[in-house]
Amino acid sequence: MLQIEKKKCFVELGKFLSQFSLDINTKNETVLHNDLYFDTFKDLLELSQSHNGWFTPEQVYFAVQSWAEALTEEHLNQWLAAYNLEEVKSKTVGLILAGNIPLVGFHDFLSVLISGHKALVKTSSNDQHLIQFLAKYLITVEPELSNYITFTDGKLENFDAIIATGSNNTARYFEFYFKDKPSIIRKNRNSVAVLNGKETHEHLVQLGEDIFRYFGLGCRNVSKLFVPKDYSFEAFFKAIYEYKDVIFYEKYSNNYDYNKAVFLMSNFKLLDNEFLTLKEDTSYASPISSVFYEYYENIADLQIRLTNEAEQIQCIVSNNLIENSIPFGKTQKPELWDYADNVDTIAFLLSL
């Protein structure tokens, strides 16, 4: 199957996904196979929260719209222009997917197929329905893709390479179990924001998006702030008040109550606005409903530290204070070429 044909399949998938949004699902008669899939997918989106309590309609539709925007011919061409995909010898690549946010494993799935390989997929029990549905749609668009896509509930067998995502604990298991196979093994990472007190109100509102999107469950969510000495959080709290309704979601509220109680019983000093706690802490990974912060004295020294600790960091947000940082509000809107852990997945797949 030619790579250009696979690309066309994903473009058609992007057109299909573009019909669905939180406000209204608008059927486009020019989209392929709507008669088979439009109503079924709409029902699946509405049922997603029953499969995973964190997958609220707002979060699921956001993920779907993000992929609709990514899967265009222009974006796919821009992404793949840097690679030679003409002489790939097809291998079977095992995928062990995470399930912390909707469709979080879809980029690996896309990368394997678009590079000419076969995907042997083990989904997370927390996100097993959406990606399998999209695979069915792709196979209907191009039946030959059925030879390239296999889902399994059991042990992965008969594969040539592996891409596995999990916690630091499961990563140790993956590294041992798959030690004889080419692999990308992903561990826990967190994202940080670097502030200097000169951010506008709009910057800080956008930072709230980086914190609260997907309830903070993603590795691209900001979980740690670096601020200068004597930084006042007044403007920060004023800006993120726009996200106050997050506390009305029971699972988030339960985490807020629990984590706040644990902090207070441990006599930690907190900044609190009744839906987010800020705690001074040197760690990168903060619990849901909390963000850690740390003071810095010199931005150059902080740049060196963040470079030295890059393996713990997924992305850095700032207003051009840190080299290679991304703008506020963009952490959960990565481009196709923004690879997890800064590991070029396509380059890895082409090396097999």
C-alpha positions, 0 to 999 in steps of 0.5 A: 500500500502506497504511503500517499494512499495512507495519507489520504485516508488520514485526511478523510479521517480529519474531515470526518472528525471536523464535523463534531464539536461541543456546541453542535455536530454538523453533518457534512454530506461530502464526508465519506461513510457518514451513513455508517459512522456519523451517528455511531460516533456521536453516540460514542462521544456522548458515552465516553464519560461512562467509560472513563469518568475524566472524559467529560464531553468538553475534554473529549470534543477538544481532543477530537477537534485537535485531531481534526485540525491536525489531519489536513493534507497541508499539515501532514505534508509539512510534517512528513517533508523531512523524511524519506518514506519511499523504501520502508520495509514494513515491520510490525510495531507493538504499541502500548498506549496510555489512557490518561487523556482522550486519544493520547496514543493516536500520534503513535498509531498514526506514525506507525501507519503513515511510515509504512509499518503495521500497528499491533495495538494494546490500548489502555482500559481507560481509553480503548473505544475512541481509537478503535472506532477511528481505526474502523473508519480508516479501514472502511475508507481503505480496506487494505489497512486491515492488513496493517492494524491489529488490536489485542487484549492479551500479551503482545507477540510477533512484533519487531519493535515497540513503543510503550508509554507508562509510569516510571514504574511500568517503564522499568518493566517495559525496559526489561521485558523488551530489552531485545527489541528496538524500542521507545519507552516513555516515562513520567514527565511534567510541564513547567511555566516560567514567569517573570511578573511581566505577563499580561492578563491574557498570558495568564488566562492562557496559562490557565488553559495549560493547567486545567485542560484535561483536568491537568492529567496530561504530561503536557499540562503545566504542573510547576511554576518558576517565578522570581523572588517576591513574585505576587500571585495576585494577577495569576489568581485573578486570571485563572478565575475563568476556570473556577467551574472546574470545581463543580466536576465531582472527580476534580473536586474530590481530588482538590479536597483530598490533596488540600487536606493532606497538605494542611495536615502536613502543615504545608503553607498553601496559596489557595483560591478554593479550586486550585492550591499552590505549594512551594515545592522543588518537585515537578509532579504535582497532584491533580488540583495543585500546582507547585511553584519555586522561586528563581534568582537568575534566568540564565541559571534556571535555563541551565537547570532546566536543560540539565533536568530535561528528562523530567520535562515534557515542555516549557511555557514562557513568554520567550524567557527560556530557549525553545519554550512554547507560548502560553495556551499551547501545551495541549495543542501540539503540532504533528512534529512536536514529539513526546519526550523530544524523541523523533518517532518517525526517525525511529520507525525509519531506522527499523 
